[in-house]
């Protein structure tokens, strides 16, 4: 029953404690005896627990020792696997080994456990290294030899490496033979094999390091023919009754046993504590008998012990739930989970309740279940005390997780295990890493050998050490380059220090050699003097700590032919510090270089031809209008370089003149969508800010019935457009002048005809007058008409002067100064009529104008505003300087009587046109003002309402 329940039961019985204690107080002998029995049981329990702890420590120590030996053996076998795999790679496509002795020597140098290596084509030993001492094994057919045939056939059937033996070797001695089956085109070729002497194998495993004062180690294999287990570490003592553990090595079907020498020493360690426990129990019985008179202290002791038990239960539960590994209490017969901690549940994705409704068989991968059940059966039967294995679990989501499982018995019934503790550790990441490493090695070998590009695997470690001795590592690039230039012997030395580890088949074709040995012998015989500067770049890269380098260089093959190659120098990851493994690709780019040269020359000719065209040749994408080519002529016409244009995908759209941008883009989209060539004119903004007119002739490149790209030429037509504009302006000017001349001729003929008619009539009256008085009256009248004619001639002369004054002088004028001048001229009228003039003009406002015209214009308009003031209100004149459409506008407003524009719109600026009854209105002022403004290239408009006021706007160029 769990301790919390005991505590609850204890608390419920607290009310009865007085009666219970009284019973014991009344029977001191019985109480002392019961105490003796209880404490004896406790002592026995403690001693048994101590026995278990000592035994578990011994088991743990033995497991650790056996695990170390097991791992050493597995590591030795994995090294042999690498050796056989590498040896198998020497077999060419024709089934003939290449560089067998050289590769074998290097492999044996890298693996000191191996005494010999073999290649066994068709099952017959044909290649042995070293041959000396191994001659008896030569030409031995292992597929027919009775003692070798079964294990050899097993290796072929499983298609994986198998270690046969230990067995008597033909060349003498006992050894282990590891055979790796080699297949070419899915057809068995033979074996790649290694031989390990038994004494070397046992030494490498660490068996000799085991403390022989405490343990014995046995190494065995089950002989199928003899149907018994053969032990290879001889020991005549029977240790079958001693405690032992074992491990299986599947690569050779071997078993390792670790056996404890002393089978009774554990009992000697618990006898003395047991005796002491009984004595102490007796002493405590006497003491309890003595102390029954003080029940309060005894009750306090009981309460203390209960609290300790509760704390122990809580600590155990906390450790169980918060352990970093998964722990489960499992029924050994049904496999159902009794208790399971949080880590176990999180590993599989189930809740604790869901796990308790399952058994471990339901979540175990089928391929691992048989082995797990077999081990559990041995555990239940007492054949083994615990077991460990790597297995797979199914998670709740259907995924697979790899774990390291350790199973230990917990309770026994009739000498059989009924429940056990299962501890699991997640090793999925480790398994995935091992899988990736294995795949990576195979993929690397395959990619290296089958690569269509010539590949070299080289060792630059001695080169780096030599450069370190010269203290060139970490020096500046300029210093190192100068040093190599001044010391060519150092470069030659470095060439000799480079070791060529391997080359692929494409290297043989590139260098026109037959075997790899011709290239592997050394870099000095391959590198040409013309390639030394490029090799120097590799040395400089090493001194600068670079891990990769790309350079185009030349090589000279065995036939004396020079080839262009693209050399890529890369350090393999993990060898950045030592540079022991460098992969170098030497892609033959001779044909590409020749083609590039032809293309370059062709492009140069095309570019030269394009640049001679007096226009911008271009090409762009039909969908996005992103330019991918623009000729150099763009710099002459628009000022932009081709790089500036092509560097911005939206450059063309961004530099179209704002007024043309929208319609130009829409026009191009419509024509492109309709797959129609087009020719149009628009404006672009040049780099200096000027506006350039272009004629763009566009041809559409069609692919599969759709516009793929656009090609065209932009021709500068700015001068043509300016000429057209000047011609148009001249035409408009001439037309306007003709209209004005025609109008002026009408005015002149009308006004002069009126005056001459009056003069003729007066002369006729003078001639017909009868008295002197009548004649004098007619003469006075004639003088009046003559003065009127003179005034008309003066006005006409002034208008003629305005229209014929072609060389008008314009200069910067301060507008405020001229307004002040006019105010001074009109000061008497301003004062008399109480006129208010308000100006909103900056003090420094300047305009380019003719001085006489500006003063005349201001005078005429302001004087008109005073003359046509409203009789019922004081005159207010407002003068402002505005900007409209980038033009300066002089605005003059008044609150006078206004003008009825519906009736008098055509009379305002006419000569002698008046629209009031004022006696001083002659209709010449605004006519002259309009002509002066027109002569300055400007314009004047009027806005007016009767009895409200009038506003004149003078537009200044």
TISE-896446 format. One record per residue (C-alpha): residue in three letters; x, y, z. Coordinates in steps of 0.05 Angstrom, whole numbers, padded with zeros to 5 digits, always signed. Each point is the difference from the previous one (the first is absolute). Layout:
# TISE-896446
alaXYZ
...
This chain:
# TISE-896446
unk+00000+00000+00000
unk+00029+00069-00017
unk+00026+00042+00057
unk-00052+00057-00007
unk-00055-00051+00013
unk+00037-00026+00061
unk+00005+00071+00026
unk-00074+00012-00010
unk-00015-00065+00036
unk+00046+00021+00055
unk-00036+00067+00007
unk-00068-00034+00004
unk+00024-00044+00056
unk+00027+00058+00040
unk-00063+00002+00042
unk+00012-00071+00024
unk+00074+00011+00018
unk-00013+00006+00075
unk-00031-00069+00005
unk+00053-00029-00046
unk+00058+00028+00041
unk-00032-00022+00065
unk-00001-00071-00026
unk+00075+00002-00012
unk+00015+00035+00065
unk-00035-00056+00037
unk+00042-00054-00035
unk+00073+00023+00001
unk+00030-00070-00014
unk-00045-00011-00059
unk+00015+00069-00026
unk+00075-00010+00007
unk-00004-00067-00036
unk-00043+00029-00056
unk+00050+00057-00006
unk+00057-00051-00005
unk-00036-00038-00056
unk-00018+00064-00037
unk+00070+00028+00003
unk+00030-00067-00020
unk-00045+00003-00061
unk+00022+00071-00014
unk+00073-00021+00007
unk-00011-00058-00047
unk-00035+00047-00049
unk+00058+00050+00003
unk+00052-00056-00008
unk-00039-00027-00060
unk-00003+00069-00031
unk+00075+00008+00012
unk+00010-00066-00034
unk-00040+00023-00059
unk+00038+00066-00004
unk+00067-00036+00002
unk-00024-00049-00052
unk-00027+00056-00044
unk+00067+00037+00006
unk+00036-00063-00021
unk-00049-00010-00058
unk+00009+00073-00021
unk+00076-00006+00003
unk-00002-00065-00041
unk-00047+00032-00050
unk+00047+00059-00008
unk+00061-00045-00009
unk-00036-00044-00050
unk-00028+00061-00037
unk+00070+00029-00007
unk+00026-00066-00028
unk-00061-00006-00045
unk+00008+00071-00026
unk+00075-00011-00013
unk-00016-00062-00040
unk-00054+00035-00039
unk+00046+00059-00014
unk+00055-00048-00024
unk-00050-00035-00046
unk-00027+00067-00027
unk+00072+00020-00017
unk+00007-00066-00037
unk-00065+00015-00037
unk+00028+00067-00023
unk+00064-00036-00022
unk-00036-00053-00041
unk-00046+00052-00031
unk+00060+00043-00020
unk+00036-00061-00027
unk-00062-00018-00041
unk+00001+00069-00032
unk+00067-00016-00033
unk-00037-00050-00046
unk-00012+00033-00067
unk-00058-00010-00047
unk+00036-00060-00031
unk+00005-00035+00067
unk+00075+00011+00007
unk+00029+00032+00063
unk+00041+00064-00011
unk+00057+00021+00046
unk-00014-00060+00046
unk+00068+00000+00035
unk+00002+00076+00008
unk-00071+00006+00028
unk+00010-00062+00044
unk+00063+00029+00030
unk-00036+00065+00016
unk-00059-00037+00030
unk+00043-00043+00044
unk+00037+00061+00023
unk-00066+00031+00021
unk-00025-00064+00036
unk+00053-00033+00042
unk-00046-00057+00020
unk+00001-00031-00070
unk+00055-00051-00015
unk-00018-00009-00074
unk-00050+00021-00053
unk-00027-00042-00058
unk-00040+00006-00064
unk-00036-00065-00015
unk-00031+00001-00071
unk-00049-00057-00010
unk+00017-00027+00069
unk+00073-00014-00016
unk+00054+00040+00038
unk+00040+00035-00056
unk+00026+00063+00034
unk+00033+00001+00069
unk+00037+00056+00034
unk+00051-00009+00027
unk+00016-00062-00041
unk+00061-00017+00042
unk-00022-00053+00051
unk-00069-00008-00030
unk+00019-00041-00061
unk-00035-00064+00024
unk-00068+00035-00004
unk+00010+00021-00072
unk-00048-00032-00051
unk-00042-00030+00057
unk-00073-00009-00021
unk-00040+00018+00062
unk-00066-00020-00033
unk+00022-00073-00004
unk+00040-00005+00065
unk-00045-00037+00051
unk+00020+00043+00060
unk-00009+00065-00039
unk-00057-00011-00048
unk-00061+00010+00046
unk+00021+00067+00028
unk+00021+00025-00069
unk-00067-00019-00029
unk-00035+00034+00058
unk+00036+00065-00016
unk-00022-00005-00073
unk-00072-00016+00018
unk-00005+00058+00050
unk+00039+00047-00047
unk+00037+00029+00058
unk+00067-00009+00035
unk+00007-00062+00044
unk+00059-00018+00045
unk+00017-00074-00002
unk+00038-00036+00055
unk+00041-00001+00041
unk+00030-00055-00043
unk+00066-00032-00018
unk+00033+00041-00055
unk+00036-00033-00059
unk+00059+00046+00013
unk+00002-00022+00072
unk-00031+00024+00065
unk-00072+00014+00020
unk-00036+00060-00028
unk-00065+00034-00020
unk-00017+00011-00073
unk-00047+00057-00018
unk-00030-00008-00070
unk-00038+00055-00036
unk-00039-00026-00062
unk+00012+00041-00062
unk-00053+00006-00055
unk+00007+00031-00068
unk-00063+00013-00039
unk-00038-00042+00052
unk+00046-00059-00015
unk+00045-00030+00053
unk+00073+00016-00015
unk+00035-00026+00062
unk+00022+00023+00069
unk+00040+00056+00029
unk+00030-00030+00064
unk+00042+00017+00060
unk+00037-00047+00048
unk+00008+00015+00074
unk+00043-00044+00045
unk-00040-00025+00059
unk+00051+00027+00050
unk-00002+00068-00035
unk-00076-00001+00001
unk-00003-00016+00074
unk+00051+00053+00015
unk-00039+00052-00039
unk-00064-00019+00036
unk+00030+00017+00068
unk-00010-00070+00028
unk+00070+00001+00028
unk-00018+00063+00041
unk-00055-00035+00039
unk+00016-00008+00075
unk+00014-00075+00002
unk-00002+00001+00076
unk-00075+00010-00002
unk-00024-00023-00068
unk+00010-00050-00055
unk-00014+00017-00074
unk-00020-00054-00050
unk-00006+00007-00075
unk-00041-00053-00036
unk-00036-00019-00064
unk-00054-00052-00012
unk+00026-00054-00048
unk-00059-00021-00044
unk+00034-00065-00022
unk+00020-00022+00070
unk-00064+00029+00030
unk+00036+00029+00059
unk+00031+00065+00024
unk+00075+00006-00011
unk+00040+00044+00048
unk+00063+00033-00025
unk+00027+00026+00066
unk+00019-00064+00036
unk-00016-00010+00074
unk-00013-00068+00029
unk-00036+00025+00063
unk-00075-00011-00001
unk-00034+00068+00011
unk-00069-00022-00018
unk-00025+00016+00071
unk+00033+00068+00002
unk-00037+00063-00019
unk+00013+00020-00073
unk-00025+00046-00055
unk+00009-00004-00076
unk-00004+00040-00063
unk-00011-00024-00072
unk+00042+00026-00058
unk-00044-00012-00061
unk+00054+00014-00052
unk+00034-00066+00019
unk-00054-00035+00041
unk+00047+00005+00060
unk-00017+00005+00074
unk+00039+00035+00055
unk-00008-00025+00072
unk+00022+00038+00062
unk+00000-00045+00061
unk+00009+00018+00073
unk+00055-00040+00034
unk-00026+00003+00071
unk-00069-00030+00006
unk-00006+00002+00077
unk+00032+00067+00017
unk-00067+00035+00000
unk-00025-00045+00056
unk+00061+00016+00043
unk-00017+00073-00007
unk-00070-00008+00029
unk+00012-00051+00056
unk+00034+00049+00048
unk-00052+00056-00013
unk-00055-00052+00011
unk+00030-00022+00067
unk+00008+00072+00021
unk-00072+00013-00020
unk-00026-00057+00043
unk+00041+00024+00059
unk-00026+00070-00009
unk-00070-00026-00006
unk+00008-00036+00067
unk+00029+00062+00032
unk-00058+00041-00027
unk-00049-00051+00027
unk+00030+00008+00069
unk+00001+00075-00009
unk-00073+00001-00020
unk-00017-00042+00060
unk+00036+00051+00042
unk-00030+00061-00033
unk-00072-00022-00001
unk-00011+00047+00059
unk+00009+00061-00044
unk-00053-00009-00055
unk+00003+00074-00021
unk+00071-00007-00026
unk-00017-00066-00034
unk-00060+00033-00034
unk+00045+00057-00024
unk+00050-00050-00028
unk-00056-00035-00037
unk-00025+00065-00030
unk+00071+00018-00022
unk+00008-00067-00034
unk-00067+00008-00035
unk+00021+00068-00027
unk+00066-00029-00026
unk-00037-00055-00036
unk-00046+00051-00031
unk+00059+00043-00023
unk+00034-00061-00029
unk-00062-00017-00040
unk-00006+00072-00025
unk+00074+00001-00020
unk-00007-00066-00037
unk-00061+00024-00037
unk+00035+00066-00019
unk+00061-00038-00027
unk-00045-00048-00037
unk-00042+00054-00033
unk+00056+00050-00015
unk+00054-00047-00024
unk+00034+00020-00065
unk-00011-00070-00028
unk-00064-00039-00009
unk-00015-00049+00057
unk-00057-00050+00002
unk-00023-00055+00047
unk-00026-00056-00045
unk-00034-00067+00010
unk+00050-00051-00027
unk-00054-00049-00023
unk-00052+00045-00032
unk+00045+00058-00019
unk-00050+00050+00029
unk+00026+00065+00029
unk-00011+00004+00076
unk+00034+00066+00014
unk+00033+00046-00051
unk+00034+00068+00008
unk-00011+00064-00039
unk+00063-00006-00042
unk-00022-00069-00026
unk-00069+00029-00018
unk+00030+00061-00035
unk+00047-00045-00040
unk-00059-00038-00030
unk-00051+00057+00001
unk-00052-00036+00044
unk-00029+00020+00066
unk+00012-00043+00062
unk-00071-00027-00003
unk+00007-00018-00073
unk+00066-00036+00013
unk-00031-00040+00058
unk-00053-00025-00049
unk+00055-00028-00046
unk+00057-00049+00004
unk+00071+00008-00025
unk-00013-00049-00057
unk-00051+00047-00032
unk+00050+00058-00005
unk+00061-00041-00019
unk+00023-00004-00072
unk-00015-00071-00028
unk+00072-00010-00022
unk+00025+00011+00072
unk-00056-00035+00037
unk+00026-00071-00008
unk+00068+00016+00030
unk-00032+00040+00057
unk-00048-00058+00018
unk+00057-00050-00004
unk+00042+00040+00049
unk-00060+00010+00046
unk-00014-00075+00001
unk+00073-00012+00021
unk-00009+00054+00054
unk-00063-00032+00026
unk+00033-00069+00002
unk+00059+00028+00038
unk+00050-00016-00056
unk+00022+00072-00002
unk-00003+00054+00054
unk-00013+00058-00048
unk+00007+00018-00073
unk+00012+00061-00044
unk-00017+00009-00073
unk-00014+00054-00052
unk-00071-00003-00026
unk-00054+00042-00034
unk-00066+00025+00028
unk-00061+00025-00037
unk-00023+00068+00025
unk-00073+00020+00006
unk+00006+00041-00065
unk+00027-00061-00038
unk+00072+00021+00001
unk+00059-00044+00019
unk+00048+00016+00058
unk+00065-00039+00014
unk+00015-00014+00074
unk+00054-00034+00041
unk-00040-00049+00044
unk+00025-00027+00067
unk-00044-00051+00035
unk+00010-00023+00073
unk-00043-00047+00042
unk-00040+00030+00058
unk-00041-00054+00036
unk+00006-00076-00001
unk-00051-00054+00014
unk+00020-00073+00002
unk+00069+00021-00024
unk-00030+00032-00062
unk-00003+00073-00017
unk-00071+00027+00001
unk+00014+00075-00012
unk+00059+00039-00025
unk+00026+00070-00007
unk+00011+00026-00071
unk+00045+00061-00010
unk+00002+00032-00070
unk+00046+00054-00027
unk-00016+00036-00066
unk+00055-00014-00051
unk-00038+00021-00063
unk+00049+00056-00014
unk+00059-00046+00008
unk-00031-00052-00048
unk-00017+00053-00051
unk+00072+00027+00004
unk+00029-00069-00010
unk-00046-00011-00060
unk+00018+00067-00030
unk+00075-00012+00010
unk-00004-00068-00034
unk-00040+00028-00058
unk+00047+00059-00005
unk+00061-00044-00005
unk-00031-00044-00054
unk-00027+00061-00037
unk+00067+00035+00003
unk+00037-00060-00029
unk-00052-00009-00054
unk-00002+00074-00018
unk+00075+00005+00001
unk+00013-00058-00046
unk-00060+00010-00046
unk+00005+00075-00005
unk+00001+00026-00072
unk+00050+00052+00023
unk+00073-00018+00014
unk+00008-00002+00077
unk+00063-00003+00043
unk+00004-00016+00074
unk+00064+00031+00026
unk+00036+00010+00067
unk+00027+00070+00013
unk+00017-00011+00074
unk+00075-00001-00011
unk-00006+00062-00043
unk-00036+00037+00056
unk+00051-00022+00052
unk+00056+00024-00046
unk-00034+00068-00009
unk-00009+00004+00076
unk+00074-00013+00009
unk+00013+00058-00048
unk-00048+00043+00042
unk-00042+00017-00062
unk-00067-00023+00030
unk-00041+00062+00017
unk+00045+00050-00035
unk-00030+00052-00046
unk-00016-00020-00071
unk+00050+00050-00029
unk+00056-00026+00045
unk-00012-00072-00018
unk-00006+00013-00074
unk+00066+00039+00000
unk+00034-00056+00039
unk-00020-00054-00049
unk+00021+00045-00058
unk+00069+00010+00031
unk+00008-00074+00021
unk-00022-00046-00057
unk+00036-00057+00034
unk-00051+00002+00056
unk-00056-00010-00050
unk+00037-00060-00030
unk+00009-00028+00069
unk-00074+00006+00015
unk-00016-00036-00066
unk+00042-00059+00023
unk-00035-00002+00068
unk-00069-00009-00030
unk-00025-00072+00006
unk-00050-00026-00051
unk-00046-00047+00038
unk-00045-00021-00058
unk-00025+00021-00068
unk-00061-00021-00039
unk-00006-00030-00069
unk-00013+00066-00035
unk+00070+00024+00022
unk+00030-00055-00041
unk-00036+00024-00062
unk+00018+00072+00013
unk+00075-00015+00007
unk+00001-00055-00053
unk+00029-00052+00048
unk-00020-00073+00009
unk+00006-00012+00075
unk-00012+00040+00063
unk+00072-00014+00023
unk+00026+00046-00054
unk-00037+00057+00034
unk+00004-00020+00073
unk+00076-00004+00000
unk+00006+00075+00011
unk-00023+00069-00021
unk+00069+00021-00023
unk-00002-00044-00062
unk-00069+00025-00019
unk+00003+00075+00011
unk+00027+00043-00057
unk+00043+00062+00010
unk-00057+00041-00030
unk-00046-00025+00056
unk+00047+00021+00057
unk-00032+00070+00008
unk-00068-00034+00009
unk+00029-00049+00051
unk+00029+00060+00036
unk-00072+00027+00006
unk-00017-00064+00038
unk+00058+00011+00047
unk-00022+00073+00012
unk-00070-00025+00015
unk+00028-00047+00053
unk+00038+00057+00033
unk-00063+00042+00002
unk-00041-00055+00032
unk-00046-00009-00061
unk-00037-00066-00007
unk-00016+00004-00074
unk+00031+00029-00063
unk-00023+00003-00073
unk+00049+00016-00055
unk+00007-00012-00075
unk+00067-00030-00019
unk+00034-00043-00052
unk+00028-00070+00003
unk+00044-00040-00047
unk-00019-00073-00010
unk+00046-00058-00016
unk-00007+00013-00074
unk+00026+00071+00008
unk-00068+00032-00013
unk-00020+00060+00041
unk-00070+00000+00028
unk-00039+00055+00035
unk-00030-00023+00066
unk-00044+00032+00054
unk+00034-00019+00065
unk-00043-00001+00063
unk+00039-00011+00065
unk-00044-00019+00061
unk+00018-00023+00070
unk-00042-00059+00024
unk-00040+00018+00063
unk+00035-00024+00062
unk+00069+00009-00030
unk+00002+00077+00001
unk+00058+00003+00049
unk+00044-00056-00026
unk-00017+00003-00075
unk+00010-00075-00003
unk-00056-00008-00050
unk-00011+00048-00057
unk-00047-00013-00059
unk+00023+00032-00064
unk-00042+00000-00063
unk+00034+00014-00067
unk-00056+00009-00050
unk+00024+00002-00072
unk-00025+00066-00028
unk+00044+00002-00063
unk-00060-00005-00047
unk-00039+00049+00042
unk+00057+00050+00000
unk+00006-00006-00076
unk-00076+00010-00007
unk+00002+00058+00048
unk+00055+00032-00040
unk-00041-00008-00065
unk-00062+00027+00035
unk+00040+00058+00031
unk+00028+00019-00068
unk-00068-00004-00031
unk-00030+00042+00056
unk+00055+00051-00009
unk-00016+00006-00074
unk-00075+00004+00013
unk+00011+00051+00056
unk+00046+00041-00044
unk-00052-00002-00056
unk-00057+00018+00048
unk+00040+00058+00030
unk+00010+00030-00070
unk-00075+00005-00010
unk-00026+00070+00014
unk-00052-00024+00049
unk-00009-00040+00065
unk-00006-00074-00015
unk-00037-00037+00056
unk-00034-00065+00020
unk-00049-00013+00056
unk-00049-00051+00028
unk-00068+00003-00033
unk-00039-00011+00064
unk+00037+00045+00050
unk+00036+00050-00046
unk+00063-00015+00040
unk+00060+00015-00045
unk+00055-00052-00008
unk+00041+00038-00052
unk+00013+00073-00017
unk+00053+00026-00047
unk+00055+00050+00018
unk-00035+00053-00042
unk-00046+00012+00059
unk+00055+00039+00034
unk+00007+00048-00059
unk-00074+00012-00008
unk-00028-00002+00071
unk+00063+00004+00043
unk-00011-00065+00038
unk+00049-00058-00002
unk-00025-00069-00021
unk+00017-00024+00071
unk-00045+00053+00031
unk-00057-00019-00047
unk+00006-00076+00009
unk+00012+00005+00075
unk-00073+00022+00012
unk-00055-00045-00028
unk-00049+00059-00004
unk+00050+00050-00028
unk-00036+00012-00067
unk-00068+00009+00033
unk+00029+00046+00054
unk+00033+00047-00051
unk-00056+00010-00050
unk-00023+00072+00002
unk-00058+00006+00049
unk-00050+00025-00052
unk+00015-00060-00045
unk+00011-00055+00051
unk-00071-00028+00005
unk-00019-00001-00073
unk+00068-00026-00022
unk-00004-00061+00046
unk-00073-00014-00018
unk+00016+00007-00074
unk+00059-00049+00006
unk-00042-00051+00039
unk-00056+00003-00052
unk+00047-00009-00059
unk+00039-00055+00035
unk-00063-00039+00019
unk-00024+00006-00072
unk+00070-00023-00023
unk+00008+00061-00045
unk+00064+00036-00017
unk-00007+00074+00016
unk+00033+00067-00013
unk-00015+00059+00046
unk+00028+00064+00029
unk+00006+00022+00072
unk+00043+00040+00048
unk+00051-00024+00052
unk+00037+00039+00054
unk+00076+00001-00012
unk+00051-00005+00055
unk+00012+00076-00001
unk-00075+00012+00009
unk-00014+00019-00072
unk-00058-00029-00040
unk+00019-00044-00060
unk-00048-00020-00054
unk+00008-00072-00024
unk-00028-00039-00058
unk-00004-00072+00023
unk-00005-00054-00055
unk-00019-00066+00033
unk+00002-00071-00027
unk-00033-00057+00038
unk+00036-00067+00008
unk-00052-00056-00002
unk+00006-00069+00031
unk-00058-00050-00003
unk-00046+00053-00025
unk+00013+00047+00059
unk+00043+00061+00008
unk+00064-00023+00035
unk+00043+00063-00003
unk+00003+00069-00033
unk+00058+00028-00040
unk+00005+00069-00028
unk+00039+00064-00013
unk-00012+00068+00032
unk+00018+00058-00047
unk+00011+00070+00027
unk-00050+00046-00036
unk+00006+00058+00049
unk+00028+00048-00052
unk-00054-00019-00049
unk-00053+00011+00053
unk+00031+00067+00020
unk+00000+00020-00074
unk-00073-00021-00005
unk-00016+00039+00063
unk+00036+00062-00026
unk-00035-00007-00066
unk-00067-00008+00035
unk+00014+00060+00045
unk+00021+00041-00060
unk-00063-00021-00036
unk-00043+00019+00060
unk+00038+00065+00007
unk-00010+00018-00073
unk-00073-00020+00004
unk-00010+00043+00061
unk+00038+00058-00031
unk-00043-00006-00062
unk-00062+00001+00043
unk+00025+00060+00038
unk+00021+00036-00064
unk-00067-00013-00031
unk-00034+00025+00063
unk+00047+00060+00003
unk-00014+00016-00073
unk-00075-00001+00016
unk+00012+00047+00058
unk+00044+00047-00040
unk-00046+00002-00060
unk-00061+00011+00045
unk+00030+00053+00045
unk+00036+00038-00056
unk-00061-00004-00045
unk-00041+00030+00056
unk+00048+00057+00010
unk+00009+00015-00075
unk-00075-00002-00010
unk-00008+00050+00055
unk+00055+00044-00029
unk-00030-00004-00070
unk-00069+00018+00027
unk+00028+00060+00040
unk+00039+00024-00061
unk-00063-00004-00041
unk-00037+00040+00053
unk+00055+00051+00002
unk-00005+00009-00075
unk-00075+00008+00004
unk+00000+00045+00061
unk-00028+00069-00014
unk+00025+00039+00059
unk+00067+00007+00034
unk-00029-00023+00066
unk-00023-00066-00031
unk+00069-00009-00032
unk+00034+00011+00068
unk-00046-00050+00033
unk+00016-00051-00054
unk+00075+00015+00009
unk-00005-00014+00075
unk-00036-00064-00016
unk+00054-00017-00051
unk+00053+00011+00054
unk-00037-00048+00047
unk-00004-00053-00054
unk+00073+00011-00016
unk+00020-00009+00073
unk-00041-00064+00003
unk+00034-00025-00063
unk+00068+00016+00030
unk-00017-00037+00064
unk-00024-00060-00041
unk+00066+00001-00040
unk+00040+00002+00066
unk-00039-00061+00026
unk+00010-00037-00065
unk+00074+00017+00001
unk+00007-00026+00070
unk-00034-00066-00018
unk+00044-00007-00061
unk+00062+00012+00042
unk-00023-00057+00047
unk-00011-00049-00056
unk+00063+00017-00038
unk+00046+00000+00061
unk+00033-00067-00011
unk+00062+00011+00041
unk-00034+00011+00067
unk+00049+00000+00058
unk-00020-00042+00062
unk+00036+00004+00066
unk-00011-00021+00073
unk-00047+00051+00032
unk-00022+00008+00073
unk-00076-00001-00006
unk-00011+00037+00066
unk+00043+00058-00024
unk-00042+00011-00063
unk-00065-00004+00039
unk+00027+00055+00045
unk+00018+00043-00061
unk-00071-00006-00028
unk-00029+00017+00068
unk+00043+00063+00002
unk-00024+00020-00070
unk-00073-00011+00020
unk+00008+00027+00071
unk-00047+00059-00012
unk-00056-00044-00026
unk+00013-00052+00055
unk-00005+00053+00054
unk-00059+00037-00030
unk-00041-00064-00008
unk+00023-00033+00065
unk+00027-00060-00038
unk+00030-00059+00040
unk+00053-00041-00036
unk+00017-00067+00033
unk+00060-00041-00025
unk+00019-00073+00015
unk+00067-00001-00034
unk+00066-00023+00031
unk+00051+00055+00009
unk+00050-00035-00044
unk-00049-00022-00055
unk+00034+00009-00068
unk-00029-00008-00070
unk+00033+00003-00069
unk-00035+00056-00038
unk+00008+00063-00041
unk+00002+00059+00050
unk-00042+00048-00043
unk-00053-00053-00014
unk-00005-00022+00073
unk-00011+00072+00023
unk-00051+00014-00055
unk-00039-00064+00015
unk-00003+00014+00075
unk-00020+00073-00013
unk-00056-00016-00050
unk-00032-00055+00043
unk+00006+00037+00068
unk-00024+00066-00031
unk-00060-00037-00031
unk-00016-00030+00068
unk-00001+00071+00029
unk-00039+00029-00059
unk-00054-00054+00002
unk-00008-00001+00076
unk-00068-00014+00031
unk-00035+00064+00022
unk-00027-00029+00065
unk+00064-00030+00029
unk+00072+00017+00010
unk+00047-00030-00053
unk+00043-00059+00021
unk+00053-00027-00048
unk+00036-00067+00015
unk+00064-00019-00035
unk+00028-00072+00006
unk+00057-00040-00031
unk-00022-00073-00011
unk+00029-00062-00035
unk-00044-00042-00047
unk+00027-00057-00042
unk+00072+00023+00011
unk-00018+00071-00024
unk+00001+00063+00041
unk-00068+00035+00003
unk-00011+00073+00019
unk-00071+00006+00026
unk-00033+00070+00009
unk-00070+00001+00030
unk-00047+00058+00017
unk-00070+00010+00029
unk-00024+00049-00054
unk-00061+00001-00043
unk+00021-00062-00038
unk-00011-00020-00073
unk-00057-00037-00031
unk+00041-00054-00036
unk-00061-00029-00034
unk-00011+00065-00039
unk+00071+00027-00003
unk+00048-00059-00001
unk+00023+00018-00071
unk+00008+00074+00015
unk+00046-00002+00061
unk+00066-00001-00038
unk-00025+00033-00065
unk+00026+00066-00024
unk-00048+00057+00016
unk-00048-00051+00030
unk-00035+00029+00061
unk-00053-00032+00044
unk-00016+00058+00048
unk-00029+00069-00006
unk+00061+00035+00029
unk+00019+00061-00040
unk+00074-00015+00007
unk-00005-00072-00027
unk+00036-00004-00066
unk+00009-00076-00007
unk+00075+00002-00013
unk+00033-00018+00067
unk-00019-00074+00005
unk+00012-00007-00075
unk+00072+00024+00009
unk+00009-00042+00063
unk-00023-00064-00037
unk+00049+00014-00057
unk+00058+00012+00049
unk-00014-00065+00037
unk-00005-00038-00066
unk+00065+00030-00023
unk+00034-00028+00064
unk-00027-00070-00017
unk-00051+00001+00057
unk-00075+00001+00006
unk-00054+00039+00037
unk-00068-00025+00025
unk-00057+00036+00034
unk-00053-00023+00050
unk-00055+00049+00018
unk-00071+00007+00025
unk-00041+00065-00002
unk-00001+00038+00066
unk+00048-00052+00031
unk+00068+00015-00030
unk+00051-00020-00051
unk+00063-00045+00002
unk+00055+00003-00053
unk+00051-00057-00004
unk+00065+00015-00038
unk+00039-00063-00018
unk+00075+00013-00004
unk+00048-00045-00039
